[in-house]
């Protein structure tokens, strides 16, 4: 009779090894814990910084001043933002910077001398604005 008892325990152990954790928990082992780290998306979603941009004009003469205005979202007051211009395939930072105001807005005076179609954007604080197009005559 003892042989039969040992045979059934050995049989259960063999079944647990062959079938995996589902049977092992039925035999009495603790359930497996999820040891994979949580992804950042699973944690509380942190708002990403964002910028808007709008030019005051669509076309200007060379070296004529115009403004680019916009609003920042999820950015601290005083964050420095910079104007960039697309030259060829690269975005080049221009010497035009301002800080975000206390009401989350900004206004940047701009003068461009590169004639033709200019693609501009605002960057800073981990955010990049949509592209603004201005033609310089």
N, C-alpha and C positions, 0 to 999 in steps of 0.2 A: 504494500500500500504506500510506503514511503517513496518508493521509486516513482510512482505515478505523480505524487505531489511535486517532486523535484523536476520531473519531466515537464509538467505544465508550467512551472515558473521559468524554466529554461526556454520553453516555447514562447511564452509571453515576452521574455527579454529579446529573443530573436526577432519576433514580430515588431517590437518597438524599434529595434535597430534598423530593420529593413524598411519600415514605413515612415519613419521620421518623427518629428515632435508631436504630431497629433495623437498618436498612440502612446507616446511617452508620457504625455500629460494624463492620459487615462490610467496609466499604471501607477501614477503618484508623483511624477517629477513636477517641479514647478513650471508654470508656463514660460515660454521664452520671452525675454525682454527685447524691446526694440532698441538696438544699440546704434542705429544709424543716426547721425546728427541731423537736426532739423535744418531745412533750407531757409534762407533769409525770407522767402516768400511766405513760409509758414509762420514766421514770427510776425509781430505787429508791423503792419505796413508803415514805413517811414515816408512821409511826403517828400517827393523829389523837388529840388529847386527848379524854377522855370522863369523865363523872361519872355515878354512880348516886345515887339518893336514896330514902329510905324514912322515913316519919313514924312516930313511936313510938305514935301513937293515930290513930283515924279521926275522933273527935269530942271536943271540949273545950268548957269554959265560956269565956266571954269573959275574956281576960287570964290564962288558966291556962297555965302553962308546959308545953311538950312539946319533944321533940327531933326533929330531922331528921338522920339519919346516912347515910353513904354512903362510897363508895370512889372514888378517882380512878385513872385509867389514863393513862399517858404524860404525867404532869404532874410538875413539880419540887416537891420538898418546900418548904413555905413559900408556895406560890402562894395568893393571897387569893381566896376565893370569897364570893359574895354571894347572899342570898335575894331572890327576886323574887316578886311577887304579881300575878296578873292582875286588873286593875281595868278593867272594860268590855272594850275591845278591845286595851288596852295592857298591857305588862308593866312594873310599877313596882318599882324597887329599894327594898327596905326597909333600915332601919339595923341589919342583922344580918349581920356578916361574921366569918369565921374563916379560918385558914390550914390548908393541907393538912399533916398530920402526917408524920413520917418513915416511917411504915408505910403511907402512901398513903391513909389514912382521914381522915374528919372527923366531928365531932359538933357540931351547932349548936343551942343553946337558942333557942326561939322562943315569943313571946307574941303572940297576935292578938286584936284588939278588934273587927274587922269581922265582924258576925254573918252567918251564912249559910254557903253553900258557897264555900270558898276554894281556888283553884288556885295551887299554889306550885311553884317550880323553883329550882335552884341554877345560877348562872353564874359563870364565871371561867376564866382561862387558856385562852380560846378554846373552851371546852366549855360545853354546856348539858345539864342533866340532864333525864330524863323528868319529866313533870308529876306532882306529888303532890297528892292532894285531902284536905282536912281541913275538917270541918264545925264551925263555932263556934256554940254555943247561947247 
